[in-house]
Amino acid sequence: MNTITLTTPLTEQKAQSLSAGVHVLLSGILYTARDAAHKRLCSLINEGKELPITLQDQVLYYVGPTPARPGKPIGSAGPTTSCRMDAYSPLLMEKAGVRGMIGKGDRSRQVIDAMKKFGCVYFAAIGGAGALLAECITKADIVCYDDLGPEAIYKLEVVQFPVIVAIDTHGNSCFAKRYC
């Protein structure tokens, strides 16, 4: 099994070096964002307004974490189904510079085409393992949209967060089974 370690931010060069099927241990900063946050971010872009956070070369993790237990930075933090963000992802890649996404499940042809065009990679995290993934999160702070509760945008600090390159910047996909 080929496992590499990467530290965010995820530059275009780093993203281009990844191949579908490669296991990655991510360290650094991830930002959480689900449906409602995606909708707000894209509305701001469409209105020509500034985003509340800088997403250039950042990785978005599709998660709605549970409340933290005493002494822990976050509760269970497993990935959510990514296709719900497909309507928003191409715009965030093009206009905000999102370089990576983490979730579960396949992506639409539109998202894969945008990934190829803008040098973005899609990582899969293991669904159902939210409590284990939370052990890799050392800090979690809400940075915007706190009114959304668990769907607020969090800034996470992670250490060796395990993911798999599910779809690389060339469109090769683990979901096609010939790459993984």
N, C-alpha and C positions, 0 to 999 in steps of 0.2 A: 504494500500500500504506500503510495507516494503522498507524504504529508509535508506541507511547507508552512512556515510561519510568516505572517505579514503584520505590519504595523500600519494603522491608519494615520494620516489620510491615505486614501487609495488613489494614487496618481494614475493618469492614463497609461503610463509605461508599465506600472505594476499590473493594472487590469489587463492590458494586452498580453502580458506574460503568462496568464493563467489559462489552463485548458480544462474543458469539461471533464469531470470525474476526479479532479485533484482534490485531495483533502487539505483544508486550510485551518490553521489556528490563528484567529484574528486577535490582535491586542490593540489597544488605543481607544478611540472614541467611535461610538455608534449613536445614531439618532433614531428614536422610535417614531413611527408614523403609521397610522391606519387610515381607513376610509375618510373619516370626518376631517382629520388633519390634512390629508391629501387634497380634499376638496377646497379647504380654506387656502392652502398654499397656492393652488392653481388659480383660484379666484384672484388672489393678489397679483400673480403674474399677468393674468389676462387684463387686469385693471391698470397695469403699469406701475404698481406699487412695490415698495421694498419688502422683502421677506423678513420675518422676525429673527431668522437664523441664516447663517451662510452655509449653503449646501454644496459648494464647489468641492469636488473630490471627496465627498462624504459618502458614507454607507447608511442607508435607511433600513432599519429592522422593523418588519411588520409584526408588531407585538402589542398587546394590551395587557401589561403586567398586573398581577394581583397585588394587593397591599403587602407591604413588607412586614415580616415578623420582627419582633424586638431584636435589635442588634444586627439586623440584616439590611442591606441597601435597597432590596427589592424582593417582591414575592416571586411566585412562579412566573417565568418569562418565556413561554414557548411561542413558536411562530404561528402566525395566522395564515389563512389561505390567500395567496398572492393575487389571484385573478381579480379580486375586488379592487385592486389598485391599478389594474391595466388601463383604465380610461385616463388616468392621471400621469402614469409613469413616463410616457414619451415627452410630455411638456417639461417635467421636472429634470429629465436628462438634458434636454435641449437648452432650456432657459436658466436653470438653476445649477447645472453642472453635476447632478447626482452621478456618482461613478459606480456605486454598488447597491444592491438590494438583497435583503435576506428574508426569506419566507418559506412557504411550503407549497408544492404543487407547480404545475406547468404554467407558462406564460403564453399570451396570445401572439399571433404572428406580428401584429403592430408593435408590440413591446420588443420582440426579438429583433425586428428590423431597426427600431430605434437604438437598441443596444449596439448593434453592429455599426450604425452610423455615428453614434456619439461615444463609443468606447466604454460601454458600461457592462458590468458582469452581474449575474444573478446567482446568489448562493442559496443553497437549501440548508435549513437547520432541521433537526430531527423533531417532528411533531410528537407530542405526548411526553416529551422529556423536559418540560418547562422548569421543573424544580432543579434538575441537574444543570441545565443551561444557566439558571440564575446563580449557581455557584461560581461562574466565570465573571460575573458582574460585580465589580468592587465598589462602584459608586453609581447612583442614579438620582438625577435632579430634573425636575420639570423645568423646561426652558420657555415654553409657550403653550397657549391654549389649555390652561389648567382647568377651565370650565368643562373640558371634555372628559374629565376623570381619567380612567385608565387609557383613554385614547389621546390624552395630551401628548405633546412631544417632549420626550425625555432625552437628556444627554446621558448616555451610559459610558462608563469607563469599564472596559473588559480586558481580561487577561486569558489568552489561549482559548477563545471562544470557538468551538468546533463547528465548521460548516464544510459543505462540499460545493465545488463549482458545478452548479447544475446546468447553467447555460453560459458559455464564454462569449467574448466580444466578437467572435466570428460566427456566432449562431449555432455552434455545436452544442448539442443538448443531451443530457443524461436521460431525458424523457424519450429520446429517440432510440435508446438502449444500445446503439452501436458505439457510443462514446464512453460508456461506463461499465 
